Amino acid sequence: MKNLETYLLLILTTILYGHHFWSDKFLIPFLNWGPNNQLRGLQESLILAIKLNRTLCVPFFFKHFTDLSLSDGEEHLVIPRFRIDVRKIHELITTCDVHEIAGNCGGKVDSLLIGRDICSGDIWRTTEETRKRLGLEAFMEEESCRGVKGLPTYPEEKKIVRTLSSDKKWLEEYYPGDERCAVIAYPYTLFPNFHGQIERFLRNRKGAQGEISDFDAEIFSDVINYVARPQFMRALVDDFVKEKLFEGRFIALHYRFDDVDYLSRCSTEDPYKICDDLMKMKGNMTESAEIFVNYLEKLRSEDVPIKAVYLASPPQEVQINFSIKDALRRRFPNQQVVFLDSKDIEPFYNRLANVPTGLKGDVMSSIEQEVCLRARVFLRARPSSWSSNVHIQRVADPETRKFVKDDRLLLDVLTGKST
């Protein structure tokens, strides 16, 4: 009887939500760009798998190009269990693991779905690295990043569009193939303003209606909630927040304005009109830190319970840590508010077993995201995808959504624009 009830429940869920739990058709994402671009690519692949009634094959990930382990010859690939909780995704939709892909597909790809129609030497090398590790035959041309001769490729080149509709019928017409094993090449920002639409829907903001249906918004938010960090990371952060961060009564800052990545683009582009403010802030971090502490005192005066500051930043950005720590010491000599950063996570990280040495930087970054997710207030770095992924998780999770109204852009706080 219990098996019958389970079977009927699966049928009902499939009818109501379009989630297909027993498909023998597979969708294999080939991801690219940085770790947080890859995470969004996986989220969008999950949406496609639901809409196209395919089992999702959870793919390999890659380290960020600035990861210090790469200079020591460590492997570029990251296996899924060190980035995401595969079992949790399986609660939403049927999945297959990386080691099952070659067997399920007979070692070959049957069709290619074009996501981002883009090609470069770096993209090609990443694709080949993934293909070889999966044990699949060659399926893509190096010059075009399109299917080899004779491989069904969707859509036709003249019909490719930059963004996709979330309508199921539209997607089935755009990707009409019914072949067993389909690769989705480079899914990233395929659904226009994917995260923004979820936020408007869940926070009941004007403009939510008419962009995507309530039905699709529910699916999108499910995807965010079910693509979670691994259980071992969540358990570590449980302990860290309980023992060091006053059980959640802390403010988290993500500082991501380093010269290697973002600021290198300020000489050629400034899509968010923030480069002048960045230069001003970085030119006098002592003053910026004092402005932040003023903001912190204002929050505390409004009965926002903040007893700690957690600062997440790249390893090369140490000056901001020193500046804020010093400002807190001057303003709170009795340690009414304490400062923490990744060094304080180290003792907890050292308790972990079976994490390869070469993955420490990658795993620590994910752990810090989980810390920021748990904060009472989160100050994010725009346009960082690291920050964006934490923010949308805070919106999608009912436990943290109630606090999002107090979240701000970090640069606005450091330059005194946010009160």
C-alpha positions as CSV (number, residue, x, y, z in Angstrom):
1,M,0.0,0.0,0.0
2,K,2.8,2.4,0.9
3,N,4.4,1.9,-2.5
4,L,1.1,2.5,-4.2
5,E,0.7,5.7,-2.2
6,T,4.2,6.8,-3.2
7,Y,3.5,6.1,-6.9
8,L,0.2,8.0,-6.9
9,L,1.9,10.9,-5.1
10,L,4.6,11.0,-7.8
11,I,2.0,11.0,-10.5
12,L,0.1,13.8,-8.8
13,T,3.2,15.9,-8.3
14,T,4.1,15.5,-12.0
15,I,0.7,16.6,-13.1
16,L,0.7,19.6,-10.7
17,Y,4.3,20.8,-11.1
18,G,5.6,19.3,-14.3
19,H,8.5,17.5,-12.5
20,H,9.3,14.3,-14.2
21,F,10.6,11.7,-11.8
22,W,11.4,8.6,-14.0
23,S,12.5,9.9,-17.4
24,D,15.0,7.8,-19.4
25,K,16.0,11.0,-21.4
26,F,19.0,12.8,-19.9
27,L,20.1,16.4,-19.8
28,I,23.8,16.9,-19.3
29,P,24.9,20.5,-18.6
30,F,28.3,21.6,-19.8
31,L,29.1,24.6,-17.5
32,N,31.6,27.4,-17.9
33,W,33.0,30.6,-16.5
34,G,33.4,31.2,-12.7
35,P,32.1,29.0,-9.9
36,N,29.0,31.2,-9.2
37,N,28.2,31.5,-13.0
38,Q,28.4,27.7,-13.0
39,L,25.9,27.5,-10.1
40,R,23.4,29.7,-11.9
41,G,24.0,27.6,-15.0
42,L,23.1,24.5,-13.0
43,Q,19.9,26.2,-11.7
44,E,18.9,27.1,-15.2
45,S,19.6,23.5,-16.4
46,L,17.4,22.2,-13.6
47,I,14.6,24.5,-14.9
48,L,15.1,23.1,-18.4
49,A,15.2,19.5,-17.2
50,I,11.8,20.1,-15.4
51,K,10.3,21.7,-18.5
52,L,11.6,19.2,-21.0
53,N,10.9,16.2,-18.9
54,R,14.5,15.0,-18.6
55,T,16.6,13.5,-15.9
56,L,19.3,16.0,-14.9
57,C,22.8,14.7,-14.9
58,V,24.7,16.7,-12.3
59,P,27.9,17.9,-14.0
60,F,31.5,18.7,-13.0
61,F,32.3,22.2,-11.8
62,F,35.5,24.2,-12.2
63,K,37.7,26.3,-9.9
64,H,37.9,30.1,-10.2
65,F,40.7,31.2,-12.4
66,T,42.3,33.0,-9.5
67,D,42.4,29.9,-7.3
68,L,45.9,29.7,-5.9
69,S,45.9,25.9,-6.1
70,L,46.0,26.1,-9.9
71,S,49.5,27.5,-9.9
72,D,50.6,24.4,-8.0
73,G,49.3,22.1,-10.8
74,E,46.2,21.0,-9.0
75,E,43.3,19.8,-11.0
76,H,40.8,22.3,-12.5
77,L,37.7,20.1,-12.1
78,V,35.6,20.0,-9.0
79,I,33.4,17.0,-8.4
80,P,29.8,17.9,-7.5
81,R,29.7,16.7,-3.9
82,F,32.2,19.5,-3.0
83,R,29.9,22.2,-4.4
84,I,26.3,21.1,-4.0
85,D,24.1,18.7,-2.2
86,V,23.2,16.3,-5.0
87,R,20.8,14.3,-2.8
88,K,18.7,17.4,-2.1
89,I,18.4,18.1,-5.9
90,H,17.2,14.5,-6.2
91,E,14.3,15.4,-3.8
92,L,13.0,17.7,-6.6
93,I,13.8,15.8,-9.7
94,T,15.4,12.5,-10.8
95,T,19.2,12.9,-11.2
96,C,22.1,10.9,-12.4
97,D,25.7,11.2,-11.1
98,V,28.8,12.0,-13.1
99,H,30.0,8.4,-13.0
100,E,26.7,7.2,-14.4
101,I,26.6,9.4,-17.5
102,A,28.8,7.4,-19.8
103,G,26.9,4.2,-18.9
104,N,23.5,5.8,-19.3
105,C,24.5,7.3,-22.7
106,G,26.6,4.5,-24.1
107,G,29.6,6.8,-24.1
108,K,28.1,9.2,-26.6
109,V,26.0,12.4,-26.9
110,D,22.9,12.1,-29.0
111,S,22.1,15.8,-29.4
112,L,23.3,19.2,-28.6
113,L,21.2,22.0,-27.2
114,I,22.6,25.5,-27.6
115,G,22.4,27.7,-24.5
116,R,24.8,30.6,-24.8
117,D,25.9,30.7,-28.5
118,I,29.4,31.6,-27.7
119,C,32.8,30.0,-28.4
120,S,36.5,30.7,-27.5
121,G,39.7,28.8,-26.9
122,D,39.1,28.7,-23.1
123,I,35.5,27.5,-23.5
124,W,36.6,24.8,-25.9
125,R,39.4,23.5,-23.5
126,T,36.9,23.4,-20.6
127,T,34.5,21.5,-22.7
128,E,37.1,19.0,-23.8
129,E,38.3,18.5,-20.2
130,T,34.8,17.7,-19.1
131,R,34.0,15.4,-22.0
132,K,37.1,13.3,-21.5
133,R,36.5,13.0,-17.8
134,L,33.0,11.9,-18.5
135,G,34.2,9.3,-21.0
136,L,32.1,10.6,-23.9
137,E,32.9,10.6,-27.6
138,A,33.7,13.9,-29.2
139,F,30.5,15.8,-30.1
140,M,31.5,19.4,-30.7
141,E,33.5,21.2,-33.4
142,E,36.4,23.2,-32.0
143,E,36.0,26.3,-34.3
144,S,32.3,26.8,-33.7
145,C,31.5,25.0,-30.5
146,R,28.6,23.5,-32.4
147,G,27.7,19.9,-33.0
148,V,29.9,17.6,-35.1
149,K,28.6,16.7,-38.5
150,G,25.5,14.6,-38.3
151,L,24.8,15.4,-34.6
152,P,21.3,16.9,-34.1
153,T,21.8,20.4,-32.9
154,Y,18.9,22.6,-31.6
155,P,17.8,25.1,-32.5
156,E,18.9,25.8,-36.0
157,E,21.6,28.4,-36.2
158,K,19.2,31.0,-37.7
159,K,16.7,30.5,-35.0
160,I,19.0,31.0,-32.0
161,V,17.8,33.7,-29.5
162,R,19.7,35.3,-26.6
163,T,17.1,34.6,-23.9
164,L,14.5,31.9,-23.5
165,S,10.9,31.9,-22.5
166,S,10.0,29.8,-19.4
167,D,6.8,28.6,-21.2
168,K,6.9,24.8,-21.5
169,K,5.4,24.6,-24.9
170,W,7.8,27.3,-26.2
171,L,10.8,25.4,-24.9
172,E,9.6,22.1,-26.4
173,E,9.4,23.8,-29.8
174,Y,12.8,25.5,-29.4
175,Y,14.5,22.3,-28.3
176,P,12.3,19.7,-30.1
177,G,14.7,16.8,-30.1
178,D,13.7,13.6,-28.3
179,E,17.1,11.9,-28.4
180,R,18.2,10.0,-25.3
181,C,21.2,12.0,-24.1
182,A,21.3,15.8,-24.8
183,V,24.0,18.2,-23.7
184,I,23.0,21.7,-22.9
185,A,26.0,23.9,-23.8
186,Y,26.9,26.8,-21.6
187,P,23.6,27.6,-19.8
188,Y,23.9,31.0,-18.1
189,T,21.5,33.9,-18.0
190,L,19.3,32.1,-20.5
191,F,16.1,33.1,-18.6
192,P,15.9,36.9,-18.5
193,N,16.4,38.4,-15.0
194,F,15.8,35.0,-13.5
195,H,16.8,36.0,-10.0
196,G,15.0,39.3,-10.1
197,Q,11.7,37.8,-11.1
198,I,11.9,35.4,-8.2
199,E,12.5,38.2,-5.8
200,R,9.6,40.3,-7.1
201,F,7.3,37.4,-6.8
202,L,8.3,36.2,-3.3
203,R,8.5,39.7,-1.9
204,N,5.2,40.8,-3.4
205,R,6.8,43.7,-5.3
206,K,5.0,45.6,-8.0
207,G,5.8,44.2,-11.4
208,A,5.8,40.6,-10.5
209,Q,2.7,39.8,-12.4
210,G,2.9,39.5,-16.2
211,E,6.6,38.7,-16.4
212,I,6.4,35.0,-15.4
213,S,3.5,33.1,-14.2
214,D,3.0,32.3,-10.5
215,F,3.4,28.7,-11.5
216,D,6.8,29.3,-13.0
217,A,7.8,31.5,-10.1
218,E,7.2,28.7,-7.7
219,I,9.3,26.3,-9.9
220,F,12.1,28.9,-10.0
221,S,12.1,29.4,-6.3
222,D,12.1,25.7,-5.7
223,V,15.2,25.4,-7.9
224,I,17.0,28.0,-5.7
225,N,16.0,26.2,-2.5
226,Y,16.9,22.7,-3.7
227,V,20.3,23.7,-5.1
228,A,22.0,23.8,-1.7
229,R,25.5,23.6,-0.5
230,P,26.7,20.1,0.7
231,Q,25.5,18.9,4.0
232,F,29.0,18.8,5.5
233,M,29.3,22.5,4.8
234,R,25.9,23.3,6.3
235,A,26.7,21.4,9.4
236,L,30.1,23.2,9.8
237,V,28.3,26.5,9.5
238,D,25.7,25.5,12.0
239,D,28.5,25.0,14.6
240,F,30.3,28.1,13.6
241,V,27.3,30.4,13.8
242,K,26.2,28.9,17.2
243,E,29.7,29.1,18.8
244,K,31.1,32.3,17.3
245,L,28.4,34.3,15.7
246,F,25.9,34.6,18.5
247,E,23.4,32.2,16.9
248,G,22.8,34.5,14.0
249,R,23.0,37.9,15.5
250,F,25.6,39.2,13.1
251,I,26.0,41.3,10.0
252,A,27.9,39.8,7.0
253,L,29.8,41.8,4.4
254,H,30.9,40.5,1.1
255,Y,33.8,42.6,-0.3
256,R,34.6,41.8,-3.9
257,F,36.3,44.7,-5.5
258,D,39.8,43.4,-6.2
259,D,42.1,44.6,-8.9
260,V,42.5,41.1,-10.5
261,D,38.9,40.7,-11.3
262,Y,36.4,43.6,-11.2
263,L,38.6,46.7,-11.1
264,S,40.5,45.5,-14.1
265,R,37.3,46.3,-16.1
266,C,36.9,49.9,-14.8
267,S,39.2,51.2,-17.5
268,T,37.0,50.0,-20.3
269,E,33.5,49.6,-18.9
270,D,31.4,50.6,-15.9
271,P,27.9,49.1,-16.4
272,Y,26.8,49.8,-12.8
273,K,28.3,53.3,-12.6
274,I,30.3,52.4,-9.5
275,C,33.9,52.8,-10.5
276,D,34.3,56.4,-9.2
277,D,32.8,55.4,-5.9
278,L,35.1,52.3,-5.8
279,M,38.2,54.4,-6.4
280,K,37.1,56.9,-3.7
281,M,36.4,54.1,-1.2
282,K,39.7,52.3,-1.8
283,G,41.6,55.5,-1.6
284,N,40.7,56.0,2.0
285,M,39.7,52.7,3.6
286,T,40.1,54.1,7.1
287,E,37.3,56.7,6.5
288,S,35.2,54.0,4.7
289,A,35.5,51.7,7.8
290,E,34.4,54.5,10.1
291,I,31.4,55.2,7.9
292,F,30.5,51.5,8.1
293,V,30.7,51.5,11.9
294,N,28.4,54.6,12.0
295,Y,25.9,52.5,9.9
296,L,26.3,49.6,12.3
297,E,25.6,51.8,15.3
298,K,22.5,53.1,13.6
299,L,21.3,49.5,13.1
300,R,21.9,48.7,16.7
301,S,20.0,51.8,17.8
302,E,17.0,50.5,15.8
303,D,17.0,47.3,17.8
304,V,18.6,45.2,15.0
305,P,20.5,42.7,17.2
306,I,24.1,42.8,15.9
307,K,26.9,41.4,18.1
308,A,29.4,40.5,15.4
309,V,30.7,41.5,12.0
310,Y,31.7,38.8,9.6
311,L,33.7,39.9,6.5
312,A,34.1,37.6,3.5
313,S,36.7,38.8,1.0
314,P,39.2,37.3,-1.4
315,P,42.6,36.3,0.1
316,Q,44.3,39.2,-1.7
317,E,42.0,41.8,-0.2
318,V,43.4,42.1,3.4
319,Q,43.4,45.9,3.8
320,I,39.6,46.2,4.2
321,N,39.8,43.5,7.0
322,F,42.4,45.5,8.9
323,S,40.5,48.8,8.5
324,I,37.1,47.5,9.7
325,K,38.7,45.5,12.6
326,D,40.5,48.6,13.8
327,A,37.4,50.8,13.5
328,L,35.4,48.3,15.6
329,R,38.1,48.2,18.3
330,R,38.1,52.0,18.6
331,R,34.3,52.2,18.7
332,F,33.7,49.1,20.8
333,P,36.7,48.8,23.2
334,N,34.7,46.4,25.4
335,Q,34.0,44.1,22.4
336,Q,30.3,44.8,22.4
337,V,30.7,43.9,18.7
338,V,33.4,41.5,17.6
339,F,35.1,41.0,14.2
340,L,35.5,37.6,12.4
341,D,36.7,36.5,9.0
342,S,37.9,33.3,7.3
343,K,40.7,32.8,9.8
344,D,38.1,32.2,12.5
345,I,36.6,29.4,10.4
346,E,40.0,27.6,10.1
347,P,39.6,25.5,13.3
348,F,36.2,24.3,12.2
349,Y,37.5,23.6,8.7
350,N,40.3,21.5,10.2
351,R,37.7,19.2,11.6
352,L,36.7,18.1,8.1
353,A,37.9,14.8,6.7
354,N,38.3,13.8,3.1
355,V,38.5,17.3,1.5
356,P,41.4,17.3,-1.0
357,T,44.1,19.8,-0.2
358,G,43.7,21.4,-3.6
359,L,40.1,22.2,-2.9
360,K,40.5,24.2,0.2
361,G,40.1,27.6,-1.4
362,D,37.1,26.5,-3.4
363,V,35.4,24.9,-0.3
364,M,36.2,27.8,2.0
365,S,34.5,30.2,-0.5
366,S,31.3,28.1,-0.4
367,I,31.4,27.9,3.4
368,E,31.7,31.7,3.6
369,Q,28.6,32.0,1.3
370,E,26.7,29.7,3.7
371,V,27.8,32.0,6.6
372,C,26.5,35.1,4.8
373,L,23.2,33.3,4.0
374,R,22.7,32.9,7.8
375,A,23.3,36.6,8.7
376,R,20.8,38.9,10.3
377,V,21.9,41.5,7.8
378,F,23.9,41.0,4.5
379,L,25.7,43.7,2.7
380,R,26.4,42.5,-0.8
381,A,28.9,43.4,-3.5
382,R,27.2,44.3,-6.8
383,P,27.7,43.0,-9.5
384,S,29.4,40.0,-7.9
385,S,27.7,36.7,-8.9
386,W,29.0,35.4,-5.5
387,S,26.9,38.0,-3.7
388,S,24.0,37.6,-6.1
389,N,23.7,33.9,-5.4
390,V,23.7,34.5,-1.6
391,H,21.1,37.2,-2.0
392,I,18.6,35.2,-4.0
393,Q,19.0,32.3,-1.6
394,R,18.2,34.7,1.3
395,V,15.1,35.7,-0.6
396,A,14.0,32.2,-1.5
397,D,14.5,30.8,2.0
398,P,11.5,31.7,4.2
399,E,13.8,31.7,7.3
400,T,16.0,34.5,5.9
401,R,13.5,36.3,3.6
402,K,12.0,38.2,6.6
403,F,15.5,39.8,7.1
404,V,16.2,40.9,3.5
405,K,14.5,44.2,4.0
406,D,17.5,45.3,6.0
407,D,20.1,44.1,3.4
408,R,22.0,46.7,1.5
409,L,24.7,47.1,-1.2
410,L,28.1,47.2,0.6
411,L,29.5,50.0,-1.6
412,D,26.6,52.3,-0.8
413,V,27.2,51.7,2.9
414,L,31.0,52.3,2.7
415,T,30.5,55.5,0.8
416,G,27.7,56.9,3.0
417,K,25.0,56.6,0.4
418,S,22.9,54.1,2.4
419,T,21.4,55.1,5.7
